[in-house]
């Protein structure tokens, strides 16, 4: 058999949704009670009912006792029922069903892992890094993150592979169910951010290299496994996302200093940045019909443009956020209760400002875009599925969030004595 055929068979094997379902069952996820038939069987112990048969009375989750079970003894672990996680753009009639899991620990662990690739994490991690640790490092992480996520989202809309079939896969979340599957952008960000953090911080910060390697490995593994556990990606999607992120890092890591210096020092950098990111957003919106992927792409590009423009204004006004060169390499040994308290206070105040910025810009841009392009806005969810609304709303809103992150909030800290 030729190498090409072997690779094709391996890819088909890794893309099989039954492998995803098997991992879910291994982690304690039970199939919904209404599922029957081939490829939809729950975990079966010796002596238990075959998959597809009705569950015994009094055992709706299908937990069968195997050989050696003692009548009257303690039964199998109780199942914990949940509804799939969803967002404001998720259709209620998406066909998802309530699922049950035997392990709350694994559910919350993998929920944490998947959140490491969601907006909540980004709006906490990047600000904390920029305001409290190292703005130099934070800007470069955002540059890499923007390109990784943009290329990943566009690649999804070009390849157009569907999500793993359900059944046999149980959908534990439906946040991004309307998006395509290949590659996993969660796996890409979960690979790129910790590796870029390690590459950029080692030598600039004093810490054992083995600590950084362990952190990167655990971070990446948790995010990648969480996407399989949630039923949102095949094993092949996750592997492809991991390798794709490494390829992008190889290309962009050597030039990230040049990009950051251009953003800071070139006179017309804001005009070029805004135009380039807007053009990339318009291009991404032409790749396919509506999905949450398009809005996320505009959101990422807007955030990147806002951060770059805010950094440029800081530099031109002489508001230096980077640690002075004589303080390098930086160390965590100077951490005190006072320093930690100020860091938490900065994060709390700053994130509140960012959220207020997001809310106010959202309330202003969506009706304005609907009015300009004469689109009915009685149903906001349907209105946001139009490019004329979604692109300016996401781009402007998150552009202002990024600008606030780099310029407005640091100025506020300076004014109230928290800088």
C-alpha positions as CSV (number, residue, x, y, z in Angstrom):
1,X,0.0,0.0,0.0
2,X,1.4,3.4,-1.0
3,X,2.2,6.1,1.6
4,X,-0.6,8.3,0.3
5,X,-3.2,5.6,0.9
6,X,-1.9,4.9,4.3
7,X,-2.1,8.5,5.3
8,X,-5.7,8.7,3.8
9,X,-6.7,5.7,5.9
10,X,-5.1,7.2,9.0
11,X,-6.9,10.5,8.4
12,X,-10.2,8.7,8.0
13,X,-9.6,6.7,11.1
14,X,-8.8,9.9,13.1
15,X,-11.9,11.6,11.7
16,X,-14.3,8.8,12.7
17,X,-16.9,10.3,15.1
18,X,-17.1,6.9,16.9
19,X,-13.6,7.6,18.3
20,X,-14.9,10.9,19.7
21,X,-17.9,9.0,21.2
22,X,-15.6,6.4,22.6
23,X,-13.5,9.1,24.4
24,X,-16.7,10.6,25.8
25,X,-17.9,7.3,27.1
26,X,-14.5,6.7,28.7
27,X,-14.9,10.1,30.5
28,X,-18.3,9.1,31.8
29,X,-20.6,10.9,29.3
30,X,-23.8,8.9,28.8
31,X,-25.9,8.9,25.6
32,X,-29.3,10.5,25.8
33,X,-32.0,8.0,26.6
34,X,-33.8,8.5,23.2
35,X,-30.9,7.3,21.1
36,X,-31.1,3.8,19.7
37,X,-29.5,1.9,17.0
38,X,-26.0,1.2,15.6
39,X,-23.3,3.6,16.5
40,X,-25.4,5.1,19.4
41,X,-24.8,2.6,22.1
42,X,-23.9,3.6,25.6
43,X,-21.3,1.9,27.7
44,X,-22.1,-1.8,28.2
45,X,-20.7,-3.9,30.9
46,X,-20.7,-7.7,30.9
47,X,-24.2,-8.9,31.6
48,X,-25.8,-5.5,30.8
49,X,-28.3,-4.7,28.0
50,X,-27.0,-4.3,24.5
51,X,-26.8,-0.9,22.9
52,X,-30.0,0.2,21.3
53,X,-32.2,-1.7,23.8
54,X,-34.5,0.1,26.2
55,X,-32.9,0.8,29.5
56,X,-34.2,-1.2,32.4
57,X,-36.9,0.3,34.6
58,X,-35.4,2.4,37.4
59,X,-32.1,2.7,35.5
60,X,-32.8,5.4,32.9
61,X,-29.2,6.4,32.3
62,X,-28.4,2.8,31.2
63,X,-25.9,2.0,34.1
64,X,-25.9,-1.7,34.0
65,X,-24.4,-3.9,36.6
66,X,-21.8,-6.3,35.3
67,X,-20.7,-9.8,36.3
68,X,-20.1,-10.0,40.0
69,X,-22.8,-7.5,41.0
70,X,-24.3,-8.2,44.4
71,X,-28.1,-7.9,44.6
72,X,-29.0,-5.1,47.0
73,X,-25.5,-3.7,47.0
74,X,-24.7,-0.1,46.2
75,X,-25.5,0.6,42.5
76,X,-23.4,2.3,39.9
77,X,-22.4,6.0,40.2
78,X,-25.3,8.4,39.8
79,X,-25.5,10.3,36.6
80,X,-25.6,14.1,36.6
81,X,-27.8,15.6,33.9
82,X,-27.0,18.8,32.1
83,X,-28.2,20.8,29.0
84,X,-25.6,21.7,26.3
85,X,-23.8,25.0,26.8
86,X,-25.0,27.6,24.4
87,X,-24.7,31.3,23.6
88,X,-27.0,34.1,22.5
89,X,-26.7,33.2,18.8
90,X,-27.4,29.5,19.3
91,X,-30.8,28.4,17.9
92,X,-33.0,26.8,20.6
93,X,-34.2,24.3,18.1
94,X,-30.8,22.9,17.3
95,X,-31.7,19.3,18.0
96,X,-29.4,19.1,21.1
97,X,-30.5,17.0,23.9
98,X,-29.9,16.8,27.6
99,X,-27.0,14.6,28.4
100,X,-25.8,12.9,31.6
101,X,-22.3,12.4,32.9
102,X,-20.9,10.2,35.7
103,X,-18.0,12.5,36.5
104,X,-18.6,16.1,37.5
105,X,-14.9,16.6,37.9
106,X,-14.1,15.8,34.3
107,X,-17.0,17.9,33.1
108,X,-15.8,21.0,35.0
109,X,-12.1,20.2,34.1
110,X,-12.8,20.1,30.4
111,X,-15.2,23.0,30.6
112,X,-12.3,25.0,32.0
113,X,-10.1,23.7,29.2
114,X,-12.6,24.8,26.5
115,X,-13.0,28.2,28.2
116,X,-9.2,28.8,27.7
117,X,-10.2,29.4,24.0
118,X,-13.3,31.6,24.7
119,X,-13.8,35.3,25.0
120,X,-14.1,35.2,28.8
121,X,-10.5,33.9,29.1
122,X,-9.1,36.4,26.6
123,X,-10.7,39.4,28.3
124,X,-9.1,38.3,31.6
125,X,-5.7,36.9,30.4
126,X,-4.5,39.6,28.0
127,X,-5.5,42.6,30.2
128,X,-3.8,40.9,33.2
129,X,-0.7,40.4,31.3
130,X,-0.6,43.9,29.9
131,X,-1.6,45.8,33.0
132,X,0.2,43.8,35.6
133,X,3.1,41.8,34.1
134,X,4.6,43.0,30.8
135,X,3.0,45.1,28.1
136,X,5.8,44.2,25.7
137,X,4.9,40.5,26.1
138,X,1.2,41.1,25.9
139,X,1.3,43.0,22.6
140,X,3.3,40.3,21.0
141,X,1.0,37.6,22.3
142,X,-2.0,39.4,20.8
143,X,-0.2,39.8,17.4
144,X,0.4,36.1,17.2
145,X,-3.1,35.2,18.6
146,X,-4.8,37.4,15.9
147,X,-3.0,35.8,13.0
148,X,-3.4,32.3,14.4
149,X,-7.1,32.7,14.9
150,X,-7.7,34.6,11.6
151,X,-5.9,31.9,9.5
152,X,-7.7,29.2,11.5
153,X,-11.2,30.6,11.0
154,X,-10.6,31.3,7.2
155,X,-9.2,27.8,6.8
156,X,-12.4,26.4,8.3
157,X,-14.5,28.2,5.7
158,X,-12.3,27.0,2.9
159,X,-12.2,23.3,3.9
160,X,-15.8,23.2,5.1
161,X,-15.7,19.9,7.0
162,X,-18.7,19.3,9.2
163,X,-18.7,18.8,13.0
164,X,-18.6,15.2,14.2
165,X,-21.9,13.5,13.6
166,X,-24.4,13.4,16.5
167,X,-25.3,10.6,17.1
168,X,-23.0,8.9,18.0
169,X,-21.3,11.9,19.4
170,X,-23.0,13.7,22.3
171,X,-22.9,17.5,22.0
172,X,-22.0,18.9,25.4
173,X,-21.9,22.5,24.0
174,X,-23.4,24.2,20.9
175,X,-21.6,27.5,21.1
176,X,-19.9,27.0,17.7
177,X,-22.1,24.3,16.2
178,X,-22.8,26.4,13.1
179,X,-19.1,26.6,12.3
180,X,-17.1,24.1,10.3
181,X,-14.8,21.7,12.1
182,X,-11.3,21.6,10.4
183,X,-9.0,22.7,12.0
184,X,-9.9,23.2,15.6
185,X,-9.2,26.9,16.4
186,X,-9.4,26.1,20.1
187,X,-6.6,23.7,19.6
188,X,-4.7,26.3,17.6
189,X,-5.0,29.0,20.3
190,X,-4.4,26.5,23.0
191,X,-1.2,25.6,21.3
192,X,0.0,29.0,20.1
193,X,-0.6,31.0,23.3
194,X,1.3,28.9,25.7
195,X,4.1,28.2,23.3
196,X,4.4,31.8,22.3
197,X,4.3,32.7,26.0
198,X,7.2,30.4,26.6
199,X,9.3,31.6,23.6
200,X,8.8,35.3,24.3
201,X,9.2,35.2,28.1
202,X,12.1,32.8,28.5
203,X,15.2,34.9,29.1
204,X,13.1,38.0,29.6
205,X,11.6,36.6,32.9
206,X,13.5,34.5,35.4
207,X,11.9,31.1,35.8
208,X,12.9,27.5,35.3
209,X,12.5,26.3,31.7
210,X,11.0,23.0,32.8
211,X,8.2,25.0,34.6
212,X,7.4,26.7,31.3
213,X,7.4,23.4,29.4
214,X,5.1,21.8,31.9
215,X,2.7,24.7,31.8
216,X,2.6,24.7,28.0
217,X,2.1,21.0,27.8
218,X,-0.7,21.0,30.4
219,X,-2.4,24.0,28.8
220,X,-2.3,22.6,25.3
221,X,-3.3,19.1,26.4
222,X,-6.3,20.3,28.4
223,X,-7.6,22.5,25.6
224,X,-7.2,19.9,22.9
225,X,-8.8,17.1,24.9
226,X,-11.6,19.3,26.0
227,X,-12.7,19.8,22.4
228,X,-13.0,16.1,21.9
229,X,-14.8,15.7,25.2
230,X,-17.3,18.4,24.3
231,X,-18.1,16.6,21.0
232,X,-17.1,19.6,18.9
233,X,-14.1,18.2,17.1
234,X,-12.7,14.9,15.8
235,X,-9.2,13.8,16.8
236,X,-8.0,14.8,13.3
237,X,-9.3,18.3,13.7
238,X,-7.4,18.7,17.0
239,X,-4.1,17.3,15.6
240,X,-4.4,19.5,12.5
241,X,-5.0,22.6,14.7
242,X,-2.0,21.7,16.8
243,X,0.3,21.3,13.8
244,X,-1.2,24.4,12.0
245,X,-0.5,26.6,15.1
246,X,3.1,25.4,15.3
247,X,3.5,26.2,11.5
248,X,2.1,29.7,12.0
249,X,4.4,30.2,15.0
250,X,7.4,29.2,13.0
251,X,6.5,31.8,10.4
252,X,5.4,34.7,12.7
253,X,7.6,34.4,15.7
254,X,10.8,35.7,13.9
255,X,9.0,38.8,12.6
256,X,6.8,39.6,15.6
257,X,9.3,42.2,16.8
258,X,9.2,43.9,13.4
259,X,5.4,44.0,13.4
260,X,5.3,45.4,17.0
261,X,7.9,48.1,16.2
262,X,6.0,49.1,13.0
263,X,2.8,49.4,15.0
264,X,4.5,51.6,17.6
265,X,6.8,53.9,15.5
266,X,5.5,54.2,11.9
267,X,3.7,57.5,11.5
268,X,0.8,56.1,9.4
269,X,0.6,52.8,11.2
270,X,-3.0,53.3,12.5
271,X,-4.3,54.0,9.0
272,X,-2.6,50.9,7.5
273,X,-3.6,48.7,10.4
274,X,-7.3,49.7,10.4
275,X,-7.5,49.3,6.6
276,X,-5.6,46.0,6.5
277,X,-7.7,44.4,9.3
278,X,-10.9,45.7,7.8
279,X,-10.0,44.3,4.3
280,X,-9.1,40.9,5.9
281,X,-12.5,40.9,7.6
282,X,-14.4,41.7,4.4
283,X,-12.5,38.9,2.7
284,X,-13.3,36.4,5.4
285,X,-17.0,37.3,5.1
286,X,-17.0,36.3,1.4
287,X,-15.8,32.7,2.1
288,X,-19.1,31.2,3.1
289,X,-22.6,31.8,4.4
290,X,-23.3,33.0,7.9
291,X,-21.9,31.3,10.9
292,X,-20.5,32.4,14.3
293,X,-17.0,32.0,12.6
294,X,-17.5,35.2,10.6
295,X,-18.4,37.3,13.7
296,X,-15.5,35.8,15.7
297,X,-13.2,36.7,12.8
298,X,-14.3,40.3,12.7
299,X,-14.1,40.4,16.5
300,X,-10.5,39.2,16.5
301,X,-9.4,41.5,13.8
302,X,-11.1,44.5,15.5
303,X,-9.4,43.7,18.8
304,X,-6.0,43.4,17.1
305,X,-6.5,46.7,15.3
306,X,-7.6,48.4,18.5
307,X,-4.6,47.1,20.5
308,X,-2.2,48.1,17.8
309,X,-3.7,51.6,17.5
310,X,-3.7,52.1,21.3
311,X,-0.1,51.0,21.5
312,X,0.8,53.5,18.8
313,X,-0.9,56.4,20.6
314,X,0.8,55.4,23.8
315,X,4.2,55.5,22.1
316,X,3.6,58.8,20.4
317,X,2.4,60.4,23.7
318,X,5.4,59.0,25.6
319,X,3.2,56.8,27.9
320,X,5.7,54.0,28.4
321,X,4.0,50.8,29.6
322,X,7.0,48.5,29.0
323,X,9.3,47.7,31.9
324,X,12.5,49.8,31.7
325,X,15.5,47.9,30.2
326,X,17.5,48.1,33.4
327,X,14.9,46.0,35.2
328,X,15.5,43.0,32.9
329,X,15.3,40.1,33.4
330,X,12.1,40.4,35.3
331,X,11.4,38.2,38.4
332,X,8.3,37.1,40.3
333,X,10.3,37.1,43.6
334,X,9.3,40.7,44.3
335,X,5.6,39.7,44.6
336,X,4.1,41.1,47.8
337,X,0.6,41.3,49.3
338,X,0.5,45.0,48.3
339,X,1.6,44.3,44.7
340,X,-0.9,41.4,44.4
341,X,-3.7,43.5,45.8
342,X,-3.0,46.3,43.3
343,X,-2.9,43.8,40.4
344,X,-6.3,42.4,41.3
345,X,-7.7,45.9,41.7
346,X,-6.3,47.0,38.3
347,X,-7.8,43.8,36.7
348,X,-11.2,44.4,38.4
349,X,-11.5,48.1,37.5
350,X,-10.0,47.6,34.0
351,X,-12.3,44.7,33.0
352,X,-15.3,46.6,34.2
353,X,-14.3,49.5,31.9
354,X,-13.8,47.0,29.0
355,X,-17.2,45.4,29.6
356,X,-18.9,48.8,29.7
357,X,-17.1,49.8,26.5
358,X,-18.3,46.6,24.9
359,X,-21.9,47.0,26.0
360,X,-22.2,50.7,25.0
361,X,-20.6,50.2,21.6
362,X,-22.8,47.2,20.9
363,X,-25.9,49.2,21.8
364,X,-24.8,52.0,19.5
365,X,-23.4,50.1,16.5
366,X,-26.1,47.5,15.8
367,X,-29.0,49.9,15.5
368,X,-26.8,52.4,13.6
369,X,-25.8,49.7,11.1
370,X,-29.3,48.5,10.7
371,X,-30.5,52.1,10.1
372,X,-27.7,52.9,7.6
373,X,-28.3,49.7,5.6
374,X,-32.1,49.6,6.1
375,X,-32.2,46.3,7.8
376,X,-35.0,45.5,10.2
377,X,-33.7,45.2,13.7
378,X,-36.8,43.8,15.4
379,X,-35.0,40.4,15.6
380,X,-31.4,41.2,16.7
381,X,-30.2,37.7,16.1
382,X,-31.3,37.7,12.5
383,X,-30.0,41.2,11.9
384,X,-26.6,40.2,13.2
385,X,-26.5,37.4,10.5
386,X,-26.2,40.1,7.8
387,X,-22.6,41.1,6.9
388,X,-23.6,44.8,6.8
389,X,-24.4,44.5,10.5
390,X,-22.1,41.9,11.9
391,X,-18.9,43.2,10.4
392,X,-19.1,46.9,11.6
393,X,-20.7,45.9,14.9
394,X,-17.9,43.4,15.8
395,X,-15.1,45.4,14.2
396,X,-15.9,48.7,15.8
397,X,-17.0,47.3,19.2
398,X,-14.0,45.1,19.7
399,X,-11.7,47.7,18.1
400,X,-12.7,50.1,20.9
401,X,-12.3,47.4,23.5
402,X,-8.7,46.8,22.2
403,X,-8.0,50.5,22.2
404,X,-9.3,50.9,25.7
405,X,-7.2,48.0,26.8
406,X,-4.0,49.6,25.6
407,X,-4.7,53.4,26.1
408,X,-7.8,54.4,27.9
409,X,-7.5,52.0,30.9
410,X,-3.8,52.7,31.5
411,X,-4.5,56.4,31.4
412,X,-7.3,55.8,34.0
413,X,-4.8,53.9,36.2
414,X,-2.3,56.8,35.9
415,X,-5.0,59.3,36.9
416,X,-6.2,57.3,40.0
417,X,-2.7,56.3,41.1
418,X,-2.8,52.6,40.2
419,X,-0.2,52.6,37.4
